Amino acid sequence: MPADLKSVEAFVHIMRSGSLTRAEQRSGMSKASLSRHLAQLEASLGAELIQRGSRHMRPTEAGRAFFARCEPMLGELAQRLDDARTEVQDLSAGRTGSLRVLADPQFGTAFVCQVVRLYMASYPGVHCRVDIAGMPGSLAPDEADCYVCAEAPDMPDLVAKSIGQLGFGLYASPQYLARAGAPDAPAQLAGHDAIVMHDALGRADLTLLRGRSHAVIHPHVAFSTNDHWVMKTLCLDGLGIALMPDYFVQPELRHHALAAVLPEWKPAPRRIHCAFKRQRYTGAKLRGFVDLMARCVVDIDSFNLYVGGARPA
């Protein structure tokens, strides 16, 4: 039977102390336990390690050899256990480790990267990875610690926490509006070129709301894409009118590279979700990131720092 670690520890205490009495005082183990562990160790090794007398305890040659091996081993083990305990505590407290974030394209550079920058100021020991969904080599939703998305996938044990709403609006470049004319009513949108996001069912219909009024638009699709950055680029190039997140075009609006189209008519806002595996939310790193996202989404209009420029007319 292999030597038991507790028995080895008891043997080292006895060797260091020179007697059962002193070993009991130093280790906190009773003399009976020390004697039992020593006997079990000797039985497992098939050798006597300590000679017991009525007034003395002397190590045998085998005992001295075994002690020379075991004492540094226990010291190293104690250090490794202490290091492991510290690492686990740091990981649990969110001071170290990694955080893997997956984001839909419209949230990636414009919003999530800015939140990650703030997050790393509070968690400097955490390594962050940010992937854009749908790109080659990107994380799958169930592989990420957090997936920032408009619609969470239906996957087992995936929790979607709503952190706010995302407003959308119609936008075009001033050059396009000067050339094609600015629509005065939703019905006139049918005569304009539309830049739209792919729909899984091939639909392009759009419902716009103004108070209690609503209008269903059947746009003329000039261009389609699955990426909001491509959509904004095409829009800046004057190729049509696009429905985009309001926060996503704030820099271009401030620089007059884009203009709002029918600003009083808006589609229903969409929810922003942080999706994550239920068991991962117990970690401080993920909770801290989701809480920060929820706080930052309130000021989402100020998070897009990247300005696209319109082509010269």
Secondary structure, 3 states (H helix, E strand, C coil): CCCCHHHHHHHHHHHHHCCHHHHHHHHCCCHHHHHHHHHHHHHHHCCCCEEECCCCEEECHHHHHHHHHHHHHHHHHHHHHHHHHHHHHHHHHCCCEEEEEEECCCCHHHHHHHHHHHHHHHCCCEEEEEEECCCCCCCCCCCCCEEEECCCCCCCCEEEEEEEEECEEEEECHHHHHHHCCCCCHHHHHHCEEEEECCCCCCCCEEEEECCEEEEECCEEEEEECCHHHHHHHHHCCCCEEEEEHHHHHHHHHCCCCEEECCCCECCCEEEEEEEEHHHHHCHHHHHHHHHHHHHHHHHHHCCCCCCCCCCC
